[in-house]
Amino acid sequence: MEELKMANNRAAGGDPPEAGRRTAQSVLPDSCREAARLIRERRTIRRFAKQAVPVQELAAMLKLAADTVALEYDPDGLRFIFFASDEGKRKAGQAIMAAYSGQGLYRWMPGKVVQAMAGQVAKIPLIAAVIVRECGNPSYNDRQIAAASGIIHSFTLLAWERQIGLVWNTELVIEHELLKAGLGLAGDERLVCLLYVGAYDKLPKGKSRTPAAEKWTVLGGDTGQGGEA
């Protein structure tokens, strides 16, 4: 099976951050205004174009995204697996559907239907697993999850600038033991999410979003518009 396993450049102990930036220079936005546009326009993509994704370019984006995380965390306890080959995506699809088949209405589906669905998952251009190592220290575990989430957020924007979209899957199924075993996780590792990645031909129509001011609370002082005192 051909897989690309990616830790960030600090975890890999390889090229310095400057090398990662040179490799991914073409994916950098030209200005803060461009970055704001990417944030506003990015959409979840569920229908992918029938074309391969540039794996090495995505790897460079991932390294660059890791450089944006200011939080202190353990890079050795964070890794990414890219399932890009046909064999790798079949393996991932089978593991995903094995986990789903024991839950909800999936339990009543015939085996042939489950296999067909696994085949549809395998048609996704690229599947990425985001994995952290955990220990008995809750603070350490929280930092690892926060760092992984920050990297993914930056990665999604860098990919979007290249007209590459994704689905960020954090359903409860990611905690299923069959999925963890099928993807090859160690006993002390946790699957943070699955990313379904691919280029897109048609941009989904945007939906109404909740104003940011309705999502925060201000303690003391002038609250301005929205929020609470």
Secondary structure, DSSP 8 states (H G I E B T S, - for coil): --EEEE--HHHHT-S-HHHHHHHTGGGS-SSHHHHHHHHHH-----S--SS---HHHHHHHHHHHHTT--S---GGGEEEEEE-SHHHHHHHHHHHHHHHTTSGGGGGS-HHHHHHHHHHHHTSSEEEEEEEE--S-HHHHHHHHHHHHHHHHHHHHHHHHTTEEEEEE--GGGG-HHHHHHHT--TTEEEEEEEEEEE-SS---------GGGG----SS---SSS--
